[in-house]
Amino acid sequence: MTAPAVFVDAWGWVALAIQRDPAHRRASAWWAANTDHGGTLVTSPMVVAEAVTRIRYDFGWRQAAVLDEHVDILVDGGLVEMAYVGSTIWQDARAWFRRFDDQRFSMVECTSFAIMAARGIREALTADQHFATAGFVPLGAA
């Protein structure tokens, strides 16, 4: 049986890419244990942009460029599916943003929630508790 799809959030990309990140071991262990079971890994350009920008600011251009290139390789190789944000997902993201007006969700998070809901994805490689608040399972939560 094929494993269910998992959404890779910026937290996951940063934790995987940066060995000094406190979550690197945890994220790397999850990746090693789960990427060869036939499940789909999904991310979005907005999430990758957020991760690359974070790495650029915190660790420098070279490490950000390495992550950007690795994501391209994973997408081109079919291991990760890039979910683009079209008008339907964008409108759904705006609805998530409005529905949770008591939360500090970013619009990037809301686009992730909209993608996950549209595709029936329940789990995300993230420790961001906003995913739990929105009803998803953050796999990186300690």
Secondary structure per residue as TSV (DSSP state, phi and psi in degrees):
chain	resnum	aa	ss	phi	psi
A	1	M	-	360.0	139.2
A	2	T	-	-75.7	137.4
A	3	A	-	-66.9	152.0
A	4	P	-	-67.9	157.7
A	5	A	-	-66.9	149.3
A	6	V	E	-129.7	136.1
A	7	F	E	-89.5	131.4
A	8	V	E	-98.4	112.4
A	9	D	-	-87.4	169.5
A	10	A	H	-55.6	-39.0
A	11	W	H	-54.3	-45.1
A	12	G	H	-63.4	-45.8
A	13	W	H	-61.6	-44.4
A	14	V	H	-65.5	-46.4
A	15	A	H	-61.7	-38.1
A	16	L	H	-69.8	-37.3
A	17	A	H	-82.7	-28.2
A	18	I	-	-110.6	107.9
A	19	Q	T	-61.8	-28.7
A	20	R	T	-79.1	-10.1
A	21	D	S	-64.3	135.7
A	22	P	T	-58.4	-23.6
A	23	A	T	-99.0	6.0
A	24	H	H	-57.5	-48.7
A	25	R	H	-60.9	-45.0
A	26	R	H	-62.6	-46.9
A	27	A	H	-67.1	-40.7
A	28	S	H	-65.8	-40.1
A	29	A	H	-63.6	-42.3
A	30	W	H	-61.2	-46.5
A	31	W	H	-58.5	-48.4
A	32	A	H	-62.3	-36.6
A	33	A	H	-81.5	-18.3
A	34	N	H	-123.1	-6.0
A	35	T	T	-90.6	-1.3
A	36	D	T	-114.1	19.9
A	37	H	S	-104.7	13.2
A	38	G	S	83.1	0.5
A	39	G	-	-76.7	157.0
A	40	T	-	-91.0	134.0
A	41	L	E	-104.1	130.9
A	42	V	E	-125.0	141.1
A	43	T	E	-145.6	-177.7
A	44	S	-	-134.2	158.7
A	45	P	H	-59.1	-33.6
A	46	M	H	-65.5	-41.2
A	47	V	H	-66.5	-44.8
A	48	V	H	-62.9	-41.8
A	49	A	H	-60.3	-41.2
A	50	E	H	-63.4	-44.6
A	51	A	H	-66.2	-45.2
A	52	V	H	-62.8	-41.1
A	53	T	H	-64.6	-44.3
A	54	R	H	-59.0	-46.3
A	55	I	H	-64.7	-40.3
A	56	R	H	-58.0	-46.1
A	57	Y	H	-70.9	-39.9
A	58	D	H	-91.4	-27.7
A	59	F	H	-130.6	-9.1
A	60	G	-	110.0	163.4
A	61	W	H	-62.1	-44.8
A	62	R	H	-58.5	-46.4
A	63	Q	H	-67.3	-34.4
A	64	A	H	-65.2	-42.5
A	65	A	H	-64.9	-36.3
A	66	V	H	-63.3	-46.0
A	67	L	H	-60.5	-46.7
A	68	D	H	-55.4	-45.2
A	69	E	H	-66.8	-40.7
A	70	H	H	-64.9	-39.4
A	71	V	H	-62.6	-43.3
A	72	D	H	-56.7	-44.5
A	73	I	H	-62.7	-43.5
A	74	L	H	-64.6	-39.4
A	75	V	H	-68.8	-48.9
A	76	D	H	-61.2	-32.1
A	77	G	T	-83.1	-4.3
A	78	G	T	84.3	5.0
A	79	L	S	-79.1	-30.3
A	80	V	E	-125.4	136.5
A	81	E	E	-101.2	129.6
A	82	M	E	-90.2	118.2
A	83	A	-	-98.1	110.4
A	84	Y	-	-82.2	149.1
A	85	V	-	-95.9	100.0
A	86	G	-	-92.5	-170.4
A	87	S	H	-64.5	-36.7
A	88	T	H	-66.7	-48.0
A	89	I	H	-62.9	-40.6
A	90	W	H	-61.0	-44.0
A	91	Q	H	-66.0	-38.3
A	92	D	H	-64.1	-39.6
A	93	A	H	-62.5	-40.7
A	94	R	H	-63.6	-36.0
A	95	A	H	-66.3	-40.7
A	96	W	H	-59.5	-45.2
A	97	F	H	-59.1	-44.3
A	98	R	H	-73.3	-37.5
A	99	R	H	-64.8	-34.6
A	100	F	T	-106.2	52.8
A	101	D	T	-67.2	-13.4
A	102	D	T	-89.5	-1.0
A	103	Q	S	-109.8	162.3
A	104	R	-	-102.0	50.7
A	105	F	-	-73.0	136.1
A	106	S	-	-81.4	162.9
A	107	M	H	-66.7	-30.6
A	108	V	H	-62.8	-45.6
A	109	E	H	-58.9	-43.4
A	110	C	H	-63.4	-36.5
A	111	T	H	-66.5	-37.1
A	112	S	H	-62.6	-44.6
A	113	F	H	-60.7	-42.2
A	114	A	H	-64.7	-42.7
A	115	I	H	-62.5	-47.4
A	116	M	H	-61.3	-45.4
A	117	A	H	-63.2	-43.2
A	118	A	H	-64.3	-31.1
A	119	R	H	-100.0	-0.2
A	120	G	T	70.8	27.4
A	121	I	-	-86.8	128.5
A	122	R	-	-102.3	-25.2
A	123	E	E	-116.0	148.7
A	124	A	E	-135.2	140.1
A	125	L	E	-78.8	90.2
A	126	T	-	-162.4	159.5
A	127	A	-	-112.2	5.5
A	128	D	-	-69.3	114.0
A	129	Q	H	-69.0	-12.6
A	130	H	H	-59.9	-32.2
A	131	F	H	-64.1	-41.6
A	132	A	H	-65.0	-42.6
A	133	T	H	-59.1	-36.2
A	134	A	T	-81.5	-3.1
A	135	G	T	101.8	12.4
A	136	F	-	-107.8	172.2
A	137	V	E	-106.2	112.5
A	138	P	E	-82.8	108.7
A	139	L	T	-70.4	-18.6
A	140	G	T	-92.6	0.9
A	141	A	-	-65.1	133.8
A	142	A	-	-74.1	360.0
